[in-house]
């Protein structure tokens, strides 16, 4: 077991955009090697089986290992890198940001650029630059240097250059990839705590792949686990910042775990939702609810596996997701882990049977 802050720093600083999650998968497998049996599906999702007092029910806690990133599309004759997004990027957050291109010869640092405003006509200066008009400047003199000396080739992954940091309020943690390394750390710590106190079921901590490009790993991992219940460990969009109204997102930093009552891919099992709320009240844990009308989670694939899986998404309030650096509150994260542990200890065979009973 590692201290929470050490775990969070290490896991968020790993590079793992969609389709390139192997370093994160190795980390998860290594850190949980003494906690349970480690297997993988054929897409690369990592599964840790933590036996409890009974083989069933099987409780799946999923957190996706991938972060949004980019892929090298081509290198221009002048040595600039054109790129394709891996996941949902907003063009306005990209310009002038440092990135790291992961090549077979090592890491190449670059900066996202575009035609400078000094050379734009007045009517174009106020327009948002389209991502496809941007490029990455790696300081190469030409295509040959970029490809042959630096080793940059089409298909190489690209990630934000954004290290972990504690802010002036040291409960506020700034880093890339909270979406969804926070969720991965959450199931790791949940398994560790369950190992100390026991549980009436078998729990599977699953680091899924390719969530940001279509929830793909969730589908194959669900087939590997065949869960009776799924808890999805995620982030949740914090609305306590300028320009966001409560009806858009009432979620606030430092106010506890977020229980999703809807996301764009899933309506949760209502009895599981209510069990989570009751658990928070019994444990005197603060909690919040959210409705995410656009966007989905791994629950979108897991809950329709086979004949259906009662599923629920629990998120850590987070600002600025899908950008180079996001912020989460340490206490919110710790309370999410506390809720996950408490739910796992309640989900025995009798409790799970009530989730789908008439």
N, C-alpha and C positions, 0 to 999 in steps of 0.2 A: 504494500500500500504506500501511496505517496501523499504528502500534504496537498490539500486541494489547490492552492495557488500554483504549486509546482506542476501538478497535473494539467491545469488549465493553460499555463504558459507553454508547456511542451507540446500539448496537442494542437493548440491553435497555430503555433509557428511551423508545424509540419505543412508541407506542400502537397495538396491533393485535390486538384480540380476534377470535375466529372470525367470519368474514364481513366484517370491517372491516380487513383486513391491508394495504390500499393504501399507507399510509405506509411500512411495512416493505418492501413490494415495490419502491417507488420508491428507497429507500435501497440495497437489494441491486442493483438495476439500475444505479444511478449508480456504486456503488463497484466494480462488476465491468465497467463499460463498456469499459475498456481491456484486459481480460483475455480476453474471448471474445464471441461473438455472443449478444445478449440477445433472447429471445422470451418470450411469455406464452401460457398456455392460456386457455380461455374462462371459467374460474372465477377467474383472477387469479394462479395460480402463476407464479413467475418462473423462467426457465430460462436458464442461462449455458452455452453450448457452448464447451468449451475443446479445440481440436484438438490432437492429438499426432502421433506418427509414423505412425499409421494411422487410417483412418476407423472401423474396427471392431477390437475389440469396443467397444460403447458402455457406459460405466460411469456409472451414475446415483448421485450422492450426494444424498440427500434430507434436508432439515431443515425442519420446519414453522414457518412464520412466525407463526402465530396463537398467542395466549396465552389462557388462560381469562379470562373477564370476565363482563359482564352486559349486558342491554339494558333500556331503559326500557319498562315494560309500560303504565303509566298514571300520571297525576298525580292525587292525591286532591283533593277540594274544599278541603282545608286546606293544600295545597301540598306534600305529601310524595310522594316518588317510590316507587312499587312497581316491582319489577324481576324479570326472568327471567334464569336463569343461562345463560351460553354456555360449556359445558364442565362438568367435574366438580368442583363445590365441596362442601366439607364445612361444614355450617352452623356448627360450633363455631368456625371461624376468622374469622367475618365480623363479629360485633358490635364496635362502637366503632372500626372501621377507616375511614380516610379513603379516599374514591374520587373519581375525576374523571369527570364526565359531559361527553361531547364533543358539543356542540350546534352548530347552524349559526351561532350567535352567539358561539361561543367555549367555553372550558372553564368548567364550573361545579363547584366543590368541594362535597362533601357528606360526611356521616358515616353509617354504617349503624347504625340504632337499632332498638329494640323497646320494648315495654311494660316500664317499670323494675321491678326486683325488689321495691321497696318496696310496690308495689301488687298483688303476686302473693300468692295464698294459700300457706301454708307448704308444702303438698304439691306445688306447682308450681315452687318456686324451684330445686329440684335438677334439673329437666328441661331438656333441650336445646331451645332455641327453634328452631322450624322456620323455614327460610328464607322461606317464604311468609307468615310472620307478621312479617317484618322490613320495614323501609322505609329510604329514604335521606332524611335531613334536609338540605336545601340552604339552610335559613334563609329560606324564602319565607313570606310572610304568608298566601297563598292560592294557589289553582290559577291564577288569572289572572296573578299576578306570576311564578310559576314558568314558565308557558308563554309568556306574551307578553313579559315583560321579560328573563327569563333564557334563553328560547328552548328549553326542555326539551320534547321531544315524544316520543311512542311511537316506538320504533325507534332512538333515539339510543343509541350504545354507551357502556358504562361500564367503566372500568379502575381497578385499584388505584393509589393515590397513594403510590409507594414508589421513591425514587431509588436509584441505584447507590451503593455505598459499599465501601471497603476496610476490613476489620475490624482489630483490634489486631494479629493475625497477618496481615500484609498479603498473604499468599497466599490468604486467605479472602475471597471476594467475595460481598457481599450485594446482592440486587436482585430485582425482580419479573421474571417471564417468562423465567427461565433455561430453563424448559420451553416453547419449545424454541429460544430465541434463541442458546443455547449451540451447538446443532446448526447453526443458520444461520451463525453466525460460524465454526464448524468447517469447513464446506464452502467458505466464502469464503477462509479462510487456506490450505486445501488447494489450491485452484486457484492462489492466488498462488505457493505453493511449487513446484507443478508447472510453472508458467511459467518458473521459474528453472532447473529441472533436466531437463525433458522427461519424456515418458511414452509407452508403446508402444500407445496406444489413443486414443479420444476420450472425454473426461470431461465429464459434465453436472452442474453444481451446480444443484440445484433447491430453491427456496424454496416449499414447498407451502402451501396454504390449507386451513382448516377441518378440521385433523386432530383437534382436541379435540371436534368434534361429529360424528365418524364417518369420519375418514380420507378425506374426499371429494376433496381436491385431489390426493392421491397417485394416485387412480384415473385422473383426467384427465391428470395430468402424465406418468404412465407411458405413456399412449397417445401423447402428444406425443413422448416420447423414444424409445420402443420399446427399452428397455435390454436388454443381454445379462447384466448383473450389476447388483445394487443394494446399496449401502451406505447404511444409514439412520443419520444422525447424531442422537443423542438424549441425554437425561439418564438416570440410573439411580438408583433409590431407595437412598440411603445408610442403612445399618442401625446405624451406630456412634453411637447415641444411646439415652437411657434408655427401657426398655420393649420394645426390639426384640431378639429372639433371633437367633442366627446362622442358624437354620433358616428364619427369616422373611426375612432379608436379610443375607448375609455381607459385603455391599459396605461398604468403608470409604473415607473421605475421605483423599486423599493417597497412595493405594495403586495408582493407575494406572487406565487405561481399563477399561471393563466390556464384556465380550463376552456378549451375550444368548444363552443356550442354549435359551431358550423365552420367548415372551411370549403373552399371551392371544389374539393374532391370527395367530401364525406360529411354526412350527418352522423354524429356519434351515437353509439348505443345509449339510449336514454337512461337505462338503469345503471349502467357503468358511470355515466356522467353524474348521476345523482349520488352514487356511492362515493365518488371522488369529493363531491361537495360535502357530504356528511362526514367523510374522513377528515377534511380540513376543519370542520366545526368541532369535531370531537377532540382533535389534537390542538385546537386553538391556533391553527395556522391561518394567516390571512390568505385570501384567494381572490382572483379576478376572473371574469369571463370575457370572451371575445368572439366576434363574428368576422371571419375573413371571407369576404364574398369573392375575391379574386385570388388565385393561387391555391395550390394544393400541398398535401403532405404525403408521407409514405403510407399514412392510413388509408389514402384513396385506393391503393392497390390491396393492402392487407385485408381490409374489411370485406372485400368481395371475393376473397380466396375460398375455393371449394363451396361449401353451403353457406358461407358467411362467418365472419369473426367479429364478435363484439369488440369495438375499438374506441379509443379515446386519445386525443392529443393534449399533452400538457406542455406548456411553453414557458421559457424564461423571457420576461420583458426585455426587449433589446431595441436600441436606437440605431438607425443608419445601416440596417442590413442591406445586402446586395450593393455594397460599396467597398472601398479599400480598407475602411476601419469602422468598426461598430462598437457600441458601448453596452455593457450589461452590469447589473448590480450583484455583487457577490452574495448578499443575503437572499435575493430572489432565487439564485441558483441553488444555494444550500437548502432552501425550503422546498424547491422542486424535488430534490433528492429525497428529502424527508417524506414528502407526499408519495413518491414512487415506492419507497420502502414500505410505508404503511399500507398502501394498496396491495402490494405483493403479499403481505402477511395476512390480508383479509380474504384473498381470492383462493379459498379452498374449493373443493369439489361442490359443496353445497351452495356456496356463494355464486360460483360460476353458473351453476344450473339455473339460478334465479334470473340470470341476465337474458335468457331466451325463453323462459317459461311463459305459458299463456296466462 
